[in-house]
Amino acid sequence: MRGFADQSFRKLRGCAIGRAIGGNQRLAGSTAKNLDFEAIHERFREADQAHVFRFWDRLDAAERANLLSQAAAIDLDELAAVHRGHSDRTEAGPAELESVPIERLPRHGGDPAAFERANQAGTAALAAGRVAVLVVAGGQATRLGFDGPKGLYPLGPVTGRTLFEQQAQKIRGLRRRFGNPLPWYVMTSAATDAATRRFFATSEFFGLPEADVVFFQQEMIQSLDFEGRLMLERPDRIFENPNGHGGSLTALLSSGALDDMERRGVDTVFYYQVDNPLIRMADPTYLGFHLLAEAEMSAKVIRKLDPMEKVGVVARSGGRIGIVEYTEISDEHRFATEPDGSLRYWAGNTAIHAFSTDFIRRVAQSANVYLPYHASAKAIPTLDDRGERVVPAEPNGLKLERFVFDALGEAKRVCVVEGDRGFDYSPIKNAQGGDSPETARRDLIELYRLWLEEAGIELPPERAAIEIDHSRVDDPQQAIALGIQHWSQAGDVIRVEDAGTHA
């Protein structure tokens, strides 16, 4: 089960390739000349993996060097161990679950005074420069029909601003509000790194100091077919995929980014995923709860819409707090209710976390124990025996990934805080339907209208698209501070589709 990881996955350690801030450290300087082909080929033959060299005779010198250097870095024994772990693993979820204590919103019974204390504590930490922001941005937007990193997806309801630009606006606003740098750590992957760096550079880092935007790459891991054999992407390349959002923690350590945080005086990290445009960036109240609880890792949750909503839930099993994936929770727990009829396991995972830097270091240093690899069946493009590319219609292999929420069970203290779906969470996962760009834009516009209404600003027409510059306005109080009565007085801070016809 994903949230409470099977012990059989805890042995894999050497397959990932280290990346540093700004570059690839894979066997620097290695070539086919200083790697022993016969020795490597024999090692692969003994492991029943020699098929990766079956096109060797048709490769030129550069292609041979590429394949050989990649093969030399793979620990075949440990790949075999993770495949055995997958084969032995049962799919059943935990037999018993328990609810966990949650800091509930005041309207759901939470203590308003506790939320105020938390806001003050988080505000103080931000003002002291103790916080960094970490975005997981290693994914491509292929499922959205967009050719490029998901962070480059244009989402602004009026301007088409990208996800990255919108999030940069929020960070600029927080920097101005708290008078301190708020360093932004952007985790890319081999597939997104070059395009992401280029986009930030050509956009002049969206008005942020270049020194306060730190890129680092997550590691890559090989995929396996169902028999545990490596798969080829090209005749000269073994197929690899990014090693999951849990790889953010190991990459922070291996890249030097964690050291960079600590040199800046950062001891608290706000974590989110790039495809959530409603993210309440470095939410002071959430961070305050995390700090007041002296938690090593925290989770922000939302109330599930219904028992069948496809989000994992935070719960306790075997004395450990973790995430139970929606595919793995039993119907007994899925539909369990409290005496008042509400869901017992309602705390849906938003992938918004807070970490102490000490905890990240401890987990990353023992990642094989704390962040085991999980295998999931996927349709993986590969080569046939003639070397032709094949795109299967059905799953043909296993992708291996680390999950960041596995670390929850290892934290000595965990804080779980309820967020508000309309303010915190509208992910973009699908091209159409639920959790799509259409629903995210809708939710953004609804949020903007709410801010303007609470600020007493006359609203645009009901069906008009609205977009607000988050560097100037990121909550109702900042809308009030504009000191205007009509949206048209805000200039570029508030943009409305066809503004000339609606004024």
ZAMARGU-4260 file (C-alpha; in steps of 0.2 Angstrom, whole numbers, plus 5000, padded with zeros to 4 digits):
<rodrens>
0) 5000/5000/5000 | 5007/5017/4996 | 5004/5027/5011 | 5010/5014/5023 | 5024/5006/5012
5) 5027/4988/5011 | 5044/4983/5019 | 5049/4973/5003 | 5052/4990/4994 | 5064/4997/5007
10) 5080/4989/5000 | 5082/4998/4983 | 5096/5011/4985 | 5108/5013/4971 | 5098/5015/4955
15) 5095/5033/4955 | 5107/5045/4947 | 5113/5061/4957 | 5109/5078/4950 | 5117/5094/4957
20) 5110/5112/4956 | 5113/5117/4938 | 5118/5101/4931 | 5120/5082/4928 | 5133/5073/4938
25) 5131/5056/4929 | 5148/5048/4928 | 5156/5065/4923 | 5169/5062/4909 | 5166/5044/4906
30) 5167/5037/4889 | 5167/5020/4881 | 5186/5020/4881 | 5187/5021/4900 | 5173/5009/4903
35) 5175/4991/4901 | 5162/4985/4889 | 5166/4966/4892 | 5165/4968/4911 | 5148/4977/4910
40) 5141/4966/4897 | 5145/4951/4908 | 5137/4958/4923 | 5121/4962/4913 | 5122/4944/4906
45) 5123/4936/4923 | 5108/4947/4928 | 5098/4941/4913 | 5098/4959/4906 | 5110/4958/4892
50) 5096/4962/4880 | 5100/4980/4882 | 5115/4978/4871 | 5106/4969/4857 | 5108/4983/4845
55) 5126/4986/4850 | 5133/4982/4832 | 5123/4996/4824 | 5128/5010/4836 | 5141/5022/4832
60) 5155/5027/4845 | 5145/5041/4853 | 5129/5030/4855 | 5140/5016/4862 | 5147/5028/4875
65) 5130/5034/4880 | 5123/5017/4883 | 5138/5010/4892 | 5139/5025/4904 | 5121/5023/4908
70) 5123/5004/4911 | 5138/5007/4922 | 5128/5017/4934 | 5114/5004/4937 | 5114/4992/4952
75) 5106/4977/4944 | 5105/4967/4961 | 5094/4981/4969 | 5083/4982/4954 | 5080/4964/4955
80) 5076/4966/4973 | 5063/4979/4970 | 5055/4968/4957 | 5054/4954/4969 | 5046/4966/4982
85) 5033/4971/4969 | 5030/4952/4965 | 5028/4948/4983 | 5017/4963/4988 | 4999/4962/4991
90) 4987/4975/4985 | 4976/4975/5001 | 4976/4991/5011 | 4978/4991/5030 | 4966/4981/5039
95) 4962/4994/5052 | 4962/5013/5051 | 4960/5026/5064 | 4956/5045/5062 | 4970/5057/5066
100) 4968/5074/5076 | 4966/5088/5064 | 4966/5107/5066 | 4949/5110/5059 | 4943/5126/5051
105) 4933/5137/5064 | 4917/5134/5054 | 4919/5116/5056 | 4922/5117/5075 | 4940/5123/5076
110) 4946/5136/5088 | 4947/5154/5080 | 4960/5159/5093 | 4971/5144/5088 | 4970/5150/5070
115) 4975/5167/5075 | 4990/5161/5086 | 4995/5151/5071 | 4994/5165/5059 | 5005/5176/5071
120) 5018/5162/5072 | 5019/5159/5053 | 5020/5178/5050 | 5034/5179/5062 | 5044/5165/5053
125) 5041/5173/5036 | 5047/5190/5043 | 5062/5182/5050 | 5067/5173/5034 | 5065/5156/5040
130) 5054/5149/5026 | 5058/5143/5009 | 5046/5138/4995 | 5048/5121/4986 | 5038/5117/4970
135) 5038/5100/4962 | 5038/5104/4943 | 5046/5089/4935 | 5031/5084/4925 | 5026/5087/4907
140) 5009/5093/4902 | 5006/5079/4889 | 4990/5074/4896 | 4984/5092/4894 | 4988/5092/4875
145) 5002/5104/4879 | 5020/5101/4873 | 5031/5107/4887 | 5033/5107/4906 | 5017/5109/4916
150) 5023/5125/4924 | 5023/5133/4907 | 5005/5129/4904 | 4995/5145/4901 | 4981/5147/4913
155) 4977/5165/4917 | 4958/5168/4913 | 4962/5184/4904 | 4980/5185/4900 | 4985/5167/4898
160) 4998/5169/4912 | 5007/5153/4915 | 5007/5143/4931 | 5025/5148/4935 | 5021/5166/4932
165) 5006/5166/4943 | 5016/5158/4957 | 5030/5170/4955 | 5018/5184/4957 | 5012/5176/4974
170) 5030/5175/4980 | 5034/5193/4975 | 5019/5199/4985 | 5025/5189/5000 | 5043/5196/4999
175) 5036/5214/4998 | 5024/5210/5013 | 5037/5202/5024 | 5052/5212/5019 | 5063/5197/5017
180) 5069/5185/5003 | 5057/5170/5001 | 5069/5158/4991 | 5060/5148/4978 | 5067/5130/4975
185) 5061/5123/4958 | 5063/5105/4956 | 5064/5100/4938 | 5067/5083/4929 | 5078/5078/4914
190) 5062/5081/4903 | 5058/5099/4910 | 5075/5106/4916 | 5081/5115/4900 | 5064/5122/4895
195) 5060/5128/4913 | 5077/5137/4915 | 5076/5145/4898 | 5058/5151/4901 | 5063/5159/4918
200) 5078/5167/4910 | 5069/5174/4895 | 5055/5180/4907 | 5068/5188/4918 | 5063/5177/4932
205) 5046/5186/4933 | 5054/5200/4943 | 5062/5189/4956 | 5081/5190/4960 | 5089/5177/4950
210) 5099/5172/4966 | 5083/5168/4975 | 5077/5155/4962 | 5086/5139/4964 | 5084/5125/4951
215) 5088/5107/4955 | 5084/5091/4946 | 5075/5076/4953 | 5084/5059/4950 | 5079/5046/4937
220) 5076/5028/4939 | 5074/5014/4926 | 5058/5005/4922 | 5055/4987/4921 | 5044/4975/4911
225) 5033/4963/4921 | 5047/4950/4921 | 5059/4962/4929 | 5069/4966/4913 | 5075/4983/4908
230) 5067/4992/4894 | 5075/5002/4880 | 5069/5019/4875 | 5081/5020/4860 | 5094/5007/4854
235) 5107/5017/4864 | 5097/5022/4879 | 5088/5012/4893 | 5071/5019/4898 | 5071/5030/4913
240) 5057/5040/4922 | 5058/5054/4935 | 5058/5045/4952 | 5042/5053/4959 | 5038/5068/4970
245) 5047/5059/4985 | 5062/5061/4975 | 5061/5080/4979 | 5068/5076/4997 | 5083/5065/4991
250) 5087/5078/4977 | 5087/5092/4989 | 5101/5083/4998 | 5111/5076/4984 | 5110/5093/4974
255) 5116/5104/4988 | 5100/5113/4988 | 5097/5108/5006 | 5113/5115/5011 | 5109/5131/5002
260) 5093/5133/5012 | 5102/5131/5028 | 5115/5144/5023 | 5101/5156/5021 | 5095/5153/5038
265) 5080/5143/5032 | 5073/5129/5044 | 5055/5127/5037 | 5050/5122/5019 | 5033/5125/5011
270) 5030/5111/4998 | 5017/5111/4984 | 5015/5104/4967 | 5015/5116/4951 | 4998/5110/4945
275) 4988/5118/4959 | 4985/5136/4954 | 4974/5140/4970 | 4989/5136/4981 | 4989/5148/4996
280) 5008/5151/4994 | 5018/5149/5011 | 5001/5151/5020 | 5006/5159/5037 | 4992/5150/5047
285) 4997/5133/5040 | 5015/5136/5043 | 5011/5143/5061 | 5002/5127/5066 | 5017/5117/5059
290) 5029/5127/5070 | 5019/5128/5086 | 5016/5109/5085 | 5035/5107/5083 | 5031/5096/5069
295) 5044/5088/5058 | 5031/5086/5043 | 5014/5093/5041 | 4999/5090/5029 | 4985/5101/5023
300) 4969/5092/5019 | 4952/5096/5012 | 4935/5089/5015 | 4931/5075/5002 | 4916/5080/4991
305) 4910/5062/4993 | 4916/5044/4997 | 4921/5041/4979 | 4932/5057/4976 | 4949/5051/4969
310) 4960/5058/4983 | 4969/5049/4996 | 4965/5052/5014 | 4976/5055/5030 | 4973/5042/5043
315) 4983/5031/5056 | 4987/5013/5053 | 4998/5002/5065 | 5002/5018/5075 | 5008/5027/5060
320) 5001/5042/5051 | 5000/5041/5032 | 4991/5043/5016 | 4979/5029/5011 | 4977/5031/4992
325) 4959/5031/4985 | 4963/5015/4975 | 4968/5006/4991 | 4955/5011/5004 | 4942/4997/5008
330) 4924/5001/5006 | 4922/4998/5024 | 4933/5013/5028 | 4928/5023/5012 | 4910/5024/5017
335) 4912/5024/5036 | 4902/5038/5044 | 4901/5047/5061 | 4885/5048/5071 | 4880/5064/5063
340) 4882/5056/5045 | 4898/5064/5040 | 4912/5054/5033 | 4924/5047/5046 | 4939/5048/5034
345) 4936/5064/5025 | 4953/5072/5026 | 4958/5072/5008 | 4977/5074/5003 | 4981/5090/4994
350) 5000/5087/4992 | 5003/5103/5002 | 5016/5099/5015 | 5028/5108/5027 | 5044/5101/5033
355) 5058/5105/5045 | 5075/5105/5036 | 5082/5093/5049 | 5069/5081/5045 | 5072/5082/5026
360) 5090/5078/5029 | 5086/5063/5040 | 5074/5056/5028 | 5085/5059/5013 | 5100/5051/5021
365) 5090/5035/5024 | 5079/5036/5009 | 5079/5017/5006 | 5071/5015/5023 | 5059/5031/5023
370) 5055/5033/5005 | 5054/5016/4997 | 5051/5014/4979 | 5034/5009/4973 | 5030/5000/4957
375) 5014/5004/4946 | 5009/4996/4930 | 5010/5009/4915 | 5010/5009/4896 | 5029/5012/4892
380) 5035/5016/4875 | 5049/5004/4870 | 5057/4995/4856 | 5053/4979/4847 | 5066/4966/4841
385) 5070/4976/4826 | 5073/4992/4835 | 5057/5000/4830 | 5048/5011/4843 | 5032/5003/4850
390) 5019/5013/4860 | 5008/5000/4869 | 4989/5003/4871 | 4990/4993/4888 | 5002/4993/4903
395) 5017/4983/4898 | 5029/4987/4912 | 5032/4995/4929 | 5037/5013/4933 | 5046/5015/4950
400) 5043/5031/4960 | 5046/5037/4978 | 5031/5046/4986 | 5034/5061/4997 | 5020/5056/5009
405) 5028/5040/5014 | 5039/5052/5025 | 5024/5056/5036 | 5025/5039/5045 | 5043/5043/5050
410) 5040/5060/5057 | 5041/5061/5076 | 5028/5074/5076 | 5015/5077/5063 | 5002/5091/5061
415) 4987/5090/5050 | 4978/5106/5046 | 4961/5108/5037 | 4961/5119/5022 | 4947/5127/5012
420) 4945/5119/4995 | 4940/5135/4987 | 4955/5144/4993 | 4968/5130/4993 | 4965/5117/4980
425) 4960/5116/4961 | 4973/5104/4953 | 4975/5102/4934 | 4976/5083/4930 | 4965/5081/4915
430) 4963/5089/4898 | 4944/5090/4901 | 4931/5087/4914 | 4935/5087/4932 | 4952/5094/4938
435) 4955/5102/4921 | 4961/5119/4915 | 4943/5123/4913 | 4938/5120/4931 | 4954/5128/4938
440) 4950/5144/4928 | 4932/5143/4935 | 4939/5141/4952 | 4951/5156/4950 | 4937/5167/4944
445) 4926/5162/4958 | 4940/5166/4971 | 4943/5183/4963 | 4925/5188/4964 | 4924/5183/4982
450) 4939/5194/4986 | 4932/5209/4977 | 4915/5206/4985 | 4922/5205/5003 | 4932/5221/4999
455) 4916/5230/4994 | 4922/5233/4976 | 4909/5233/4963 | 4910/5217/4953 | 4912/5214/4934
460) 4897/5206/4925 | 4893/5189/4931 | 4900/5180/4915 | 4916/5190/4913 | 4933/5182/4915
465) 4943/5190/4929 | 4962/5190/4933 | 4971/5197/4947 | 4989/5201/4949 | 4994/5191/4964
470) 5009/5201/4968 | 4997/5215/4973 | 4982/5206/4978 | 4981/5189/4986 | 4967/5190/4998
475) 4952/5201/5002 | 4962/5212/5014 | 4975/5217/5000 | 4960/5221/4989 | 4953/5233/5002
480) 4970/5241/5003 | 4968/5246/4984 | 4956/5259/4991 | 4945/5258/4975 | 4926/5256/4973
485) 4925/5249/4956 | 4936/5235/4948 | 4940/5247/4933 | 4950/5258/4944 | 4963/5245/4948
490) 4972/5246/4931 | 4982/5231/4927 | 4980/5224/4945 | 4962/5218/4940 | 4959/5213/4922
495) 4942/5209/4915 | 4939/5201/4898 | 4932/5213/4886 | 4934/5227/4899 | 4930/5241/4887
500) 4913/5234/4884 | 4909/5230/4903 | 4915/5247/4910
</rodrens>
